[in-house]
């Protein structure tokens, strides 16, 4: 290949190689390397597996393969034993293979991070590969990679973890299956005290067992019998049973994030109460103060005294009887009472899992699943919800989610798009020869 560029760099557009020239150069280099490898393969003379005799070339077979830097044709020799006539293979990869593992991983990487059609356009624009670039092909390759992830053994970390925090939560995506408007997706994090982190997720009632995913994540970050494991969940009893199935025997702590959201609703409703009369003005001051006191009590592990706040607010709520609400905003006092009722209901159901959140916060310990809310955002919502106006099948959503988890955990391949460093794994040096 001959590349001709204008002398000098007076025009920045003429500086260096163009994208099309680079793609052609890479494709040419790829063909040369493959031809040299095929020639070396033909020069070998394997021993017969039946009689240990010498095999000779008995023809050649063309094999078409897709690689990241273009489509290549490999001349694979066929060997036959001169003594017994037994046929011998010269390669270990299956005959039905049509693409290299690196290209398969790259397809899965991009398809997990962006819509299939966009991923196909990116691959076509940047790489000289010219096969398998339709959205449906990328989707099929991504789902295939997702199915293979269960067979990958969990990498053991170098050192055991002293303490691990597990946080779980649920989110929803739109469904294309008949009878289901939405699909529930359960996601979570496994974090160590020294900064290690793994994410996991699965669609409910799919082939992926979320308890097994949690167990594998715990093993990946170095859980041992001496490791202290702390778990956080919201009020869903299903998540608590999943943690128990995954081997987390300690009682999960009630998540502060969900408590704070309920308290925020009550604060907003209290601040919006009418103060058009002296009695109502005084009652509003009392209610706002009591809601703040309720926040302080729960935060400092005194949730058992929350009933005092509810009783004091109940004594002055009669002043708002007969209040007329705005046609769009509704009745503020009714919103406040509904918010307080939800807080009371939540505290009663989660009383055994409430702790002194202030003490944990001062000690630098986690108090909730706020990090998991962010995990649900980048792991599920950015790809499957929000501006991505699409609907998912249960199997397709679950397998794409498994690939996304592998990408972010650094267990899929090259590390492209990886968010977290692999736990206890050192990067292998790459030999470069000029």
C-alpha positions in Angstrom: 0.0 0.0 0.0 1.3 3.4 -0.9 0.2 6.5 1.0 0.8 9.9 -0.4 0.3 13.0 1.7 1.0 16.7 0.9 4.4 18.0 2.0 4.4 20.3 5.0 1.6 20.9 7.4 0.3 24.3 6.2 -3.2 22.9 6.2 -4.2 21.0 9.4 -6.5 18.8 7.3 -3.5 17.3 5.6 -1.7 16.4 8.8 -1.0 12.7 9.2 -3.1 9.8 8.1 -6.8 10.1 7.3 -9.2 7.7 8.9 -9.9 5.9 5.6 -6.1 5.5 4.9 -5.6 4.1 8.5 -8.4 1.6 7.9 -6.9 0.5 4.7 -3.4 0.2 6.2 -4.7 -1.8 9.2 -6.6 -4.2 6.8 -3.5 -4.7 4.7 -1.3 -5.4 7.8 -3.9 -7.8 9.0 -3.9 -9.8 5.8 -0.1 -10.0 5.8 0.0 -11.3 9.4 -2.7 -13.8 8.7 -1.0 -15.1 5.6 2.3 -15.5 7.5 0.6 -17.4 10.3 -1.2 -19.7 7.8 2.1 -20.4 6.0 3.7 -21.3 9.3 0.8 -23.6 10.1 1.2 -25.4 6.8 4.9 -26.0 7.4 4.2 -28.0 10.5 3.8 -31.8 10.4 1.6 -33.0 13.3 1.8 -36.6 14.6 -1.2 -38.9 14.0 -3.3 -39.3 17.1 -4.0 -43.0 16.1 -0.6 -44.5 15.2 1.8 -41.6 16.0 2.9 -41.5 12.4 3.8 -38.4 10.4 1.0 -36.4 8.7 1.3 -34.7 5.4 -0.7 -31.9 3.8 -3.8 -33.2 2.0 -5.3 -30.1 0.5 -6.3 -26.7 1.9 -9.6 -25.2 2.9 -10.4 -21.5 2.9 -11.9 -20.2 6.1 -13.5 -16.7 6.3 -13.1 -14.9 9.6 -14.1 -11.5 10.8 -11.5 -9.7 12.9 -11.5 -6.2 14.4 -9.2 -4.9 11.5 -11.0 -6.5 8.6 -12.3 -9.7 7.1 -9.6 -12.2 6.4 -9.4 -15.5 4.5 -7.3 -18.2 6.2 -5.9 -21.0 4.2 -6.2 -23.9 6.6 -4.2 -27.1 5.5 -5.7 -30.5 5.9 -3.4 -33.3 7.2 -3.6 -37.0 6.6 -1.5 -39.8 8.1 0.4 -41.7 5.4 0.3 -44.9 7.5 -3.3 -45.2 8.6 -5.0 -42.5 6.6 -6.4 -40.8 9.7 -7.3 -37.1 9.3 -5.8 -34.6 11.7 -6.9 -31.1 12.6 -4.4 -28.2 12.5 -6.4 -25.8 14.6 -8.2 -26.1 18.0 -11.0 -23.6 17.3 -14.3 -25.0 16.0 -15.0 -25.1 12.3 -18.2 -23.1 12.6 -16.4 -20.1 14.2 -16.8 -17.0 12.0 -15.3 -14.2 14.1 -12.4 -13.8 16.6 -13.1 -13.6 20.3 -11.7 -10.0 20.4 -14.3 -8.8 17.9 -17.1 -10.6 19.7 -16.1 -8.9 23.0 -15.8 -5.5 21.2 -19.3 -6.0 19.8 -20.7 -6.9 23.2 -18.9 -3.9 24.8 -20.3 -1.3 22.5 -23.8 -2.9 22.4 -23.9 -3.0 26.2 -23.0 0.8 26.4 -25.2 2.1 23.6 -28.2 1.1 21.4 -27.4 -1.7 18.9 -27.9 0.5 15.9 -25.6 3.2 17.2 -23.0 0.6 18.1 -23.1 -0.8 14.6 -22.6 2.7 13.1 -19.6 3.3 15.4 -17.9 0.0 14.4 -18.5 0.7 10.8 -17.2 4.2 11.0 -14.0 3.4 13.0 -12.9 -0.1 12.0 -12.3 -1.7 8.7 -14.3 -4.7 9.7 -17.0 -5.2 7.1 -19.1 -8.2 8.4 -21.7 -8.6 11.1 -22.3 -4.9 11.5 -26.1 -4.9 11.4 -28.0 -4.1 14.6 -29.6 -7.6 14.7 -26.1 -9.2 14.3 -24.8 -7.2 17.2 -27.8 -8.0 19.3 -27.3 -11.8 18.7 -23.6 -11.6 19.5 -24.3 -9.6 22.7 -26.9 -12.1 23.9 -24.5 -15.0 23.1 -21.7 -13.4 25.2 -24.2 -12.8 28.0 -25.1 -16.5 28.1 -21.4 -17.4 28.2 -20.6 -15.2 31.3 -22.0 -17.8 33.7 -19.3 -20.2 32.6 -16.4 -17.8 33.4 -14.9 -18.7 36.8 -14.7 -16.1 39.5 -11.2 -14.6 39.8 -9.8 -14.9 43.3 -8.4 -11.7 44.8 -4.9 -11.4 46.1 -5.9 -10.5 49.7 -9.0 -11.2 51.7 -11.4 -8.4 52.6 -11.7 -7.3 56.2 -15.2 -5.9 55.8 -17.8 -5.8 53.0 -20.9 -3.7 52.5 -23.7 -5.1 50.3 -26.4 -2.7 49.1 -29.4 -3.8 46.9 -32.3 -2.0 45.3 -34.9 -2.4 42.5 -35.8 -0.5 39.4 -38.1 -1.1 36.5 -37.9 -1.1 32.7 -40.6 -1.2 30.0 -41.6 -4.7 28.8 -42.6 -5.9 25.4 -44.0 -9.1 26.7 -47.7 -9.7 26.7 -49.2 -9.3 30.2 -46.3 -7.3 31.6 -46.1 -3.6 31.3 -42.8 -3.4 33.3 -40.0 -5.7 34.3 -38.4 -5.5 37.7 -34.7 -5.3 37.8 -32.7 -5.9 40.9 -29.3 -4.3 41.1 -26.7 -3.8 43.8 -23.1 -3.1 44.9 -20.5 -5.1 46.8 -17.9 -2.8 48.3 -14.8 -3.4 50.5 -13.3 -1.2 53.1 -10.2 -0.6 50.9 -12.2 0.7 47.9 -12.8 -2.5 45.9 -16.2 -2.6 44.2 -18.3 -4.9 42.1 -21.8 -4.4 40.7 -24.5 -7.1 40.0 -27.9 -7.2 38.6 -30.6 -9.5 37.2 -34.2 -9.3 35.9 -36.7 -11.0 38.1 -38.0 -14.3 37.0 -35.2 -14.7 34.4 -32.7 -17.5 34.1 -30.2 -15.5 36.1 -30.3 -16.2 39.9 -29.6 -12.9 41.6 -28.5 -14.7 44.8 -25.8 -16.5 42.8 -24.7 -13.2 41.4 -24.3 -11.7 44.9 -22.4 -14.8 46.1 -20.0 -14.5 43.1 -19.5 -10.8 43.7 -18.7 -11.5 47.4 -16.2 -14.1 46.4 -14.6 -11.8 43.8 -13.9 -9.1 46.4 -12.4 -11.5 48.9 -15.0 -12.7 51.4 -13.8 -15.2 53.9 -15.2 -16.7 57.0 -13.7 -13.9 59.0 -15.0 -11.1 56.8 -17.6 -8.8 58.4 -20.5 -8.4 56.0 -23.0 -5.5 56.3 -26.1 -5.4 54.1 -28.5 -2.5 53.3 -32.0 -2.9 51.8 -35.2 -0.9 51.5 -38.4 -2.3 53.0 -38.8 -5.1 50.4 -38.9 -8.5 52.1 -37.9 -10.2 48.8 -34.5 -8.5 48.8 -33.9 -9.7 52.4 -34.6 -13.3 51.5 -32.3 -13.0 48.4 -29.4 -11.8 50.7 -30.1 -14.8 53.0 -29.9 -17.2 50.0 -26.6 -15.5 49.0 -25.0 -16.4 52.4 -25.5 -13.0 54.1 -26.6 -14.2 57.5 -26.5 -10.8 59.3 -29.8 -8.9 59.5 -29.8 -6.1 56.8 -30.0 -2.5 58.0 -32.9 -0.3 56.9 -31.7 2.0 54.2 -31.5 5.7 55.3 -32.0 6.9 51.7 -35.6 5.7 51.6 -36.3 7.0 55.1 -34.9 10.4 54.1 -37.1 10.5 51.0 -40.2 10.0 53.1 -39.1 12.6 55.6 -38.5 15.0 52.7 -42.1 14.6 51.5 -43.4 15.4 55.0 -41.1 18.5 55.2 -42.3 19.9 51.9 -45.9 19.3 52.9 -45.4 21.0 56.3 -43.7 24.0 54.8 -46.6 24.5 52.4 -49.3 24.6 55.2 -51.5 27.7 55.3 -50.7 30.4 57.9 -53.6 32.7 57.1 -54.9 32.8 60.7 -53.0 33.3 64.0 -54.0 29.8 65.2 -52.8 28.2 61.9 -49.6 30.2 61.9 -48.8 28.9 65.4 -49.8 25.3 64.4 -47.6 25.5 61.3 -44.5 26.5 63.4 -45.2 23.5 65.8 -45.7 21.1 62.9 -42.5 22.1 61.1 -40.5 21.8 64.3 -42.0 18.4 65.1 -41.2 17.1 61.6 -37.6 18.3 62.0 -37.5 16.6 65.5 -38.8 13.4 63.9 -35.9 13.6 61.4 -33.4 14.0 64.3 -34.9 11.1 66.3 -34.7 8.6 63.4 -31.2 9.8 62.5 -29.9 9.3 66.0 -31.5 5.9 66.6 -34.5 7.1 68.7 -37.2 6.0 66.3 -39.1 4.4 69.1 -40.0 8.0 70.3 -41.4 8.9 66.9 -45.0 8.4 68.2 -44.6 11.5 70.4 -44.2 13.6 67.2 -47.2 12.0 65.6 -49.3 12.7 68.7 -48.2 16.4 69.0 -49.0 17.0 65.3 -52.4 15.2 65.6 -53.4 17.7 68.4 -53.1 20.7 66.1 -54.2 19.2 62.8 -57.9 19.9 63.5 -57.2 23.6 62.7 -56.9 22.7 59.1 -60.2 20.9 58.9 -62.2 22.1 56.0 -59.2 23.5 54.2 -59.8 23.9 50.5 -57.0 22.9 48.2 -55.9 24.2 44.8 -57.3 22.2 41.9 -53.8 21.3 40.8 -51.9 21.2 44.1 -54.5 19.5 46.2 -55.0 19.9 50.0 -51.6 20.5 51.7 -52.8 19.2 55.1 -54.0 16.0 53.6 -50.6 15.5 51.9 -48.9 16.0 55.2 -51.0 13.5 57.0 -50.5 11.0 54.2 -46.7 11.5 54.4 -46.7 11.1 58.2 -48.8 7.9 57.9 -46.3 6.5 55.4 -43.4 7.2 57.7 -45.2 5.7 60.7 -46.1 2.6 58.6 -42.5 2.2 57.4 -41.0 2.7 60.9 -43.3 0.0 62.4 -42.4 -2.5 59.7 -38.7 -1.8 59.8 -38.3 -1.2 63.6 -36.0 -4.2 64.0 -33.6 -3.0 61.3 -33.2 0.7 62.4 -29.8 1.7 63.8 -28.1 4.9 65.0 -27.3 6.4 61.6 -25.6 9.4 63.1 -23.1 7.2 64.9 -22.3 5.2 61.8 -21.9 8.4 59.8 -19.5 9.9 62.3 -17.5 6.7 62.2 -17.2 7.0 58.4 -19.5 4.0 57.8 -22.2 3.7 55.1 -25.8 4.5 56.2 -27.8 3.6 53.1 -28.1 2.6 49.5 -27.6 6.0 47.9 -24.7 4.6 45.9 -27.0 1.8 44.6 -29.4 4.5 43.3 -26.5 5.8 41.2 -25.7 2.2 40.2 -29.3 1.7 39.0 -28.9 4.9 37.0 -25.7 4.0 35.1 -26.3 0.2 35.0 -29.9 0.1 33.9 -31.6 3.4 33.3 -29.1 5.0 30.9 -29.2 2.0 28.6 -32.7 0.6 29.0 -34.8 3.6 30.2 -34.9 7.4 30.1 -34.4 8.7 26.5 -34.0 5.1 25.2 -37.6 4.7 24.1 -37.6 0.9 23.8 -39.2 -2.1 25.3 -37.4 -5.3 26.4 -38.0 -9.0 26.6 -37.1 -10.6 29.9 -34.3 -12.7 28.4 -32.9 -9.9 26.2 -32.8 -7.4 29.1 -31.2 -9.8 31.5 -28.4 -10.9 29.1 -27.6 -7.3 28.2 -27.5 -6.5 31.9 -25.1 -9.3 32.5 -22.8 -7.9 29.8 -23.0 -4.4 31.3 -22.1 -5.7 34.7 -19.1 -7.6 33.2 -18.0 -4.4 31.4 -18.1 -2.2 34.5 -16.5 -4.9 36.6 -13.7 -5.4 34.1 -14.3 -9.1 33.6 -15.4 -9.1 30.0 -12.1 -8.5 28.2 -10.0 -5.5 27.1 -11.5 -3.1 29.8 -13.0 -0.7 27.3 -15.7 1.3 29.1 -14.6 -0.3 32.4 -15.7 1.8 35.5 -14.1 -0.3 38.3 -10.7 -1.8 38.5 -10.7 -5.7 38.6 -10.2 -6.9 42.2 -6.9 -8.5 42.9 -5.8 -8.7 39.3 -2.7 -7.3 37.8 -2.5 -6.0 34.3 -0.4 -8.3 32.1 2.4 -6.5 30.2 1.9 -6.3 26.4 4.9 -6.9 24.2 5.2 -4.4 21.4 7.7 -4.9 18.6 8.4 -2.2 16.1 
